[in-house]
Amino acid sequence: MKFVLFAPGYNTKIGGSILMHKLTHILNELGHDAYIYPYFQTFLYDRTSLVKLFFKVLESKIRYKMRFKHK
């Protein structure tokens, strides 16, 4: 199985960073393909893109539920 983990750069003073890097190491030792992708805390967004994202998520949830609707 493949895993992509989002993590900040390795820092011995930050427990979450250590945990994510250790988890990646353990997954690789167990025979999985695990990779770390850089996590950035800052990103650019505008209000319209957030609204579009919200409606896409809402639409996908509705479509998922409709697949299991009884007729």
DSSP file (Angstrom, degrees, kcal/mol; ACC not computed):
  #  RESIDUE AA STRUCTURE BP1 BP2  ACC     N-H-->O    O-->H-N    N-H-->O    O-->H-N    TCO  KAPPA ALPHA  PHI   PSI    X-CA   Y-CA   Z-CA
    1    1 A M              0   0    0      0, 0.0    32,-2.2     0, 0.0     2,-0.4   0.000 360.0 360.0 360.0 146.6    0.0    0.0    0.0
    2    2 A K  E     -a   33   0A   0     30,-0.2     2,-0.4    32,-0.0    32,-0.2  -0.817 360.0-172.3-104.7 141.4    1.2    3.5   -0.7
    3    3 A F  E     -a   34   0A   0     30,-3.3    32,-1.9    -2,-0.4     2,-0.5  -0.986  12.5-165.8-130.9 140.2    1.1    6.4    1.8
    4    4 A V  E     -a   35   0A   0     -2,-0.4     2,-0.5    30,-0.2    32,-0.2  -0.983  15.4-166.2-123.0 117.3    1.8   10.1    1.3
    5    5 A L  E     -a   36   0A   0     30,-3.3    32,-3.3    -2,-0.5     2,-0.6  -0.881  13.6-141.8-107.0 133.0    2.3   11.9    4.7
    6    6 A F  E     +a   37   0A   0     -2,-0.5    30,-0.1    30,-0.2    -2,-0.0  -0.835  37.6 155.5 -93.4 122.4    2.3   15.6    4.9
    7    7 A A  E     -a   38   0A   0     30,-2.0    32,-1.8    -2,-0.6     3,-0.1  -0.994  41.4-114.8-147.8 149.8    4.8   16.8    7.5
    8    8 A P        -     0   0    0      0, 0.0     3,-0.1     0, 0.0    32,-0.1  -0.276  59.3 -69.2 -72.5 171.5    6.9   19.8    8.3
    9    9 A G        -     0   0    0     30,-0.2     2,-0.2     1,-0.1     8,-0.1  -0.224  67.0 -84.3 -58.6 153.1   10.7   19.6    8.1
   10   10 A Y        +     0   0    0     -3,-0.1     2,-0.4     7,-0.1    -1,-0.1  -0.411  55.3 170.3 -66.0 129.4   12.4   17.4   10.7
   11   11 A N    >   -     0   0    0      3,-0.3     3,-1.6    -2,-0.2     7,-0.3  -0.967  32.2-148.4-143.5 123.0   13.0   19.3   13.9
   12   12 A T  T 3  S+     0   0    0     -2,-0.4    -1,-0.1     1,-0.3    -2,-0.0   0.608  99.1  57.2 -68.8 -10.1   14.1   17.6   17.1
   13   13 A K  T 3  S+     0   0    0      1,-0.1     2,-0.6     2,-0.0    -1,-0.3   0.497  94.6  72.8 -96.7  -5.6   12.2   20.2   19.2
   14   14 A I    <>  -     0   0    0     -3,-1.6     4,-1.8     1,-0.1    -3,-0.3  -0.934  62.3-162.0-117.5 114.2    8.8   19.5   17.6
   15   15 A G  H  > S+     0   0    0     -2,-0.6     4,-2.7     1,-0.2     5,-0.2   0.854  89.3  55.6 -62.6 -38.5    7.1   16.2   18.6
   16   16 A G  H  > S+     0   0    0      1,-0.2     4,-2.2     2,-0.2    -1,-0.2   0.884 107.7  49.8 -63.8 -38.0    4.6   16.2   15.6
   17   17 A S  H  > S+     0   0    0     -3,-0.2     4,-1.9     2,-0.2    -1,-0.2   0.921 111.8  47.8 -65.3 -44.7    7.5   16.4   13.2
   18   18 A I  H  X S+     0   0    0     -4,-1.8     4,-2.4    -7,-0.3    -2,-0.2   0.922 111.4  51.9 -61.4 -44.8    9.4   13.6   14.8
   19   19 A L  H  X S+     0   0    0     -4,-2.7     4,-2.8     1,-0.2    -2,-0.2   0.916 109.3  48.0 -59.8 -46.9    6.2   11.4   14.9
   20   20 A M  H  X S+     0   0    0     -4,-2.2     4,-2.0     1,-0.2    -1,-0.2   0.893 113.6  46.7 -65.5 -39.6    5.5   11.9   11.2
   21   21 A H  H  X S+     0   0    0     -4,-1.9     4,-1.9     2,-0.2    -1,-0.2   0.885 113.9  48.5 -69.1 -38.1    9.0   11.1   10.1
   22   22 A K  H  X S+     0   0    0     -4,-2.4     4,-2.7     2,-0.2    -2,-0.2   0.905 109.7  52.6 -67.4 -41.4    9.1    8.0   12.4
   23   23 A L  H  X S+     0   0    0     -4,-2.8     4,-2.6     1,-0.2     5,-0.2   0.905 108.6  50.3 -60.6 -42.2    5.7    6.8   11.1
   24   24 A T  H  X S+     0   0    0     -4,-2.0     4,-2.1     2,-0.2    -1,-0.2   0.918 111.0  49.5 -60.6 -43.5    7.0    7.1    7.5
   25   25 A H  H  X S+     0   0    0     -4,-1.9     4,-2.1     2,-0.2    -2,-0.2   0.920 111.8  47.8 -61.8 -45.5   10.1    5.0    8.6
   26   26 A I  H  X S+     0   0    0     -4,-2.7     4,-1.8     2,-0.2    -2,-0.2   0.914 110.3  51.7 -64.5 -43.6    8.0    2.3   10.3
   27   27 A L  H  <>S+     0   0    0     -4,-2.6     5,-2.3     1,-0.2    -1,-0.2   0.904 110.4  49.1 -60.1 -41.3    5.6    2.1    7.3
   28   28 A N  H ><5S+     0   0    0     -4,-2.1     3,-1.3     1,-0.2    -1,-0.2   0.887 108.8  52.8 -65.3 -38.8    8.6    1.6    5.0
   29   29 A E  H 3<5S+     0   0    0     -4,-2.1    -1,-0.2     1,-0.3    -2,-0.2   0.827 104.2  57.2 -64.7 -31.3   10.0   -1.1    7.3
   30   30 A L  T 3<5S-     0   0    0     -4,-1.8    -1,-0.3    -5,-0.1    -2,-0.2   0.459 126.9 -99.3 -79.9  -0.8    6.7   -2.9    7.1
   31   31 A G  T < 5S+     0   0    0     -3,-1.3    -3,-0.2     1,-0.3     2,-0.1   0.498  82.5 125.7  98.9   4.6    7.0   -3.1    3.3
   32   32 A H      < -     0   0    0     -5,-2.3     2,-0.8    -6,-0.2    -1,-0.3  -0.476  65.9-114.6 -88.0 164.9    4.7   -0.2    2.4
   33   33 A D  E     +a    2   0A   0    -32,-2.2   -30,-3.3    -2,-0.1     2,-0.4  -0.886  44.8 172.5 -99.3 104.1    5.7    2.7    0.1
   34   34 A A  E     +a    3   0A   0     -2,-0.8     2,-0.3   -32,-0.2   -30,-0.2  -0.948   5.9 178.1-119.2 134.4    5.5    5.7    2.4
   35   35 A Y  E     -a    4   0A   0    -32,-1.9   -30,-3.3    -2,-0.4     2,-0.5  -0.944  23.6-131.5-132.8 152.2    6.7    9.2    1.4
   36   36 A I  E     -a    5   0A   0     -2,-0.3   -30,-0.2   -32,-0.2   -32,-0.0  -0.906  17.3-164.9-105.3 131.1    6.8   12.6    3.1
   37   37 A Y  E     -a    6   0A   0    -32,-3.3   -30,-2.0    -2,-0.5   -33,-0.0  -0.941  34.9 -99.5-111.4 136.4    5.5   15.6    1.3
   38   38 A P  E     -a    7   0A   0      0, 0.0     2,-0.5     0, 0.0   -32,-0.0  -0.275  32.8-147.9 -60.5 134.9    6.4   19.0    2.6
   39   39 A Y        -     0   0    0    -32,-1.8     2,-0.5   -33,-0.0   -30,-0.2  -0.907  10.6-164.8-104.7 125.3    3.6   20.6    4.7
   40   40 A F        -     0   0    0     -2,-0.5   -34,-0.0     1,-0.1     0, 0.0  -0.938  13.1-156.0-112.2 132.2    3.4   24.4    4.5
   41   41 A Q  S    S+     0   0    0     -2,-0.5     2,-0.4     2,-0.0    -1,-0.1   0.733  77.6  63.5 -78.9 -21.8    1.4   26.3    7.1
   42   42 A T        +     0   0    0      2,-0.0     2,-0.3     0, 0.0    -2,-0.0  -0.839  59.6 158.6-106.4 142.1    0.8   29.3    5.0
   43   43 A F        -     0   0    0     -2,-0.4     2,-0.4     2,-0.0    -2,-0.0  -0.981  37.3-112.4-153.0 158.4   -1.1   29.3    1.7
   44   44 A L        +     0   0    0     -2,-0.3     2,-0.3     2,-0.0    -2,-0.0  -0.786  43.2 153.5 -96.9 136.6   -2.8   31.8   -0.4
   45   45 A Y        -     0   0    0     -2,-0.4     2,-0.3     4,-0.0    -2,-0.0  -0.979  26.7-149.2-151.7 162.3   -6.6   31.7   -0.8
   46   46 A D     >  -     0   0    0     -2,-0.3     4,-1.7     1,-0.1     3,-0.2  -0.893  34.4-105.9-130.2 167.1   -9.5   33.9   -1.6
   47   47 A R  H  > S+     0   0    0     -2,-0.3     4,-2.1     1,-0.2     5,-0.2   0.864 115.5  53.8 -63.0 -38.9  -13.1   33.7   -0.5
   48   48 A T  H  > S+     0   0    0      1,-0.2     4,-2.4     2,-0.2    -1,-0.2   0.881 107.0  51.2 -67.6 -36.6  -14.5   32.5   -3.8
   49   49 A S  H  > S+     0   0    0     -3,-0.2     4,-2.3     2,-0.2    -1,-0.2   0.881 110.1  50.0 -68.5 -35.1  -12.1   29.6   -4.0
   50   50 A L  H  X S+     0   0    0     -4,-1.7     4,-2.4     2,-0.2    -2,-0.2   0.893 110.7  49.3 -67.3 -38.9  -13.1   28.5   -0.5
   51   51 A V  H  X S+     0   0    0     -4,-2.1     4,-2.2     2,-0.2    -2,-0.2   0.916 111.4  49.5 -65.5 -42.7  -16.8   28.7   -1.4
   52   52 A K  H  X S+     0   0    0     -4,-2.4     4,-2.1     1,-0.2    -2,-0.2   0.916 111.3  49.5 -61.7 -43.1  -16.2   26.7   -4.5
   53   53 A L  H  X S+     0   0    0     -4,-2.3     4,-2.3     1,-0.2    -2,-0.2   0.916 109.1  52.6 -61.8 -43.5  -14.2   24.1   -2.5
   54   54 A F  H  X S+     0   0    0     -4,-2.4     4,-2.4     1,-0.2    -2,-0.2   0.924 111.1  46.2 -58.1 -46.4  -17.0   23.9    0.1
   55   55 A F  H  X S+     0   0    0     -4,-2.2     4,-2.6     2,-0.2    -1,-0.2   0.838 109.8  53.7 -70.1 -32.0  -19.7   23.2   -2.6
   56   56 A K  H  X S+     0   0    0     -4,-2.1     4,-2.3     2,-0.2    -1,-0.2   0.920 111.0  46.2 -65.5 -42.5  -17.5   20.6   -4.4
   57   57 A V  H  X S+     0   0    0     -4,-2.3     4,-2.0     2,-0.2    -2,-0.2   0.930 113.8  48.7 -64.1 -44.8  -17.2   18.7   -1.1
   58   58 A L  H  X S+     0   0    0     -4,-2.4     4,-2.1     1,-0.2    -2,-0.2   0.913 111.5  49.8 -60.7 -44.3  -20.9   19.1   -0.4
   59   59 A E  H  X S+     0   0    0     -4,-2.6     4,-2.6     1,-0.2    -1,-0.2   0.900 109.6  50.6 -63.1 -41.6  -21.7   17.9   -3.9
   60   60 A S  H  X S+     0   0    0     -4,-2.3     4,-2.1     1,-0.2    -1,-0.2   0.876 109.5  51.3 -67.1 -35.2  -19.5   14.8   -3.6
   61   61 A K  H  X S+     0   0    0     -4,-2.0     4,-2.2     2,-0.2    -1,-0.2   0.916 111.1  48.0 -65.1 -42.3  -21.1   13.9   -0.3
   62   62 A I  H  X S+     0   0    0     -4,-2.1     4,-2.2     2,-0.2    -2,-0.2   0.922 111.9  49.2 -64.5 -44.7  -24.5   14.1   -1.8
   63   63 A R  H  X S+     0   0    0     -4,-2.6     4,-1.2     1,-0.2    -1,-0.2   0.894 110.2  51.9 -61.7 -39.4  -23.5   12.0   -4.9
   64   64 A Y  H  X S+     0   0    0     -4,-2.1     4,-0.5     1,-0.2     3,-0.4   0.924 111.9  45.3 -63.2 -44.8  -22.0    9.4   -2.6
   65   65 A K  H >< S+     0   0    0     -4,-2.2     3,-1.0     1,-0.2    -1,-0.2   0.844 106.8  59.6 -68.0 -33.3  -25.2    9.1   -0.5
   66   66 A M  H >< S+     0   0    0     -4,-2.2     3,-1.2     1,-0.2    -1,-0.2   0.796  94.3  65.4 -66.5 -27.8  -27.3    9.0   -3.6
   67   67 A R  H 3< S+     0   0    0     -4,-1.2    -1,-0.2    -3,-0.4    -2,-0.2   0.806 107.7  40.8 -63.7 -27.3  -25.5    5.8   -4.8
   68   68 A F  T << S+     0   0    0     -3,-1.0     2,-0.3    -4,-0.5    -1,-0.3   0.264  85.0 124.9-106.7  10.7  -26.9    4.0   -1.8
   69   69 A K    <   -     0   0    0     -3,-1.2     2,-0.2    -4,-0.1    -3,-0.0  -0.542  60.8-124.3 -75.0 132.9  -30.4    5.4   -1.9
   70   70 A H              0   0    0     -2,-0.3    -1,-0.1     1,-0.1    -2,-0.1  -0.510 360.0 360.0 -76.6 143.4  -33.2    2.8   -2.0
   71   71 A K              0   0    0     -2,-0.2    -1,-0.1     0, 0.0    -2,-0.0   0.423 360.0 360.0-100.1 360.0  -35.7    3.0   -4.8
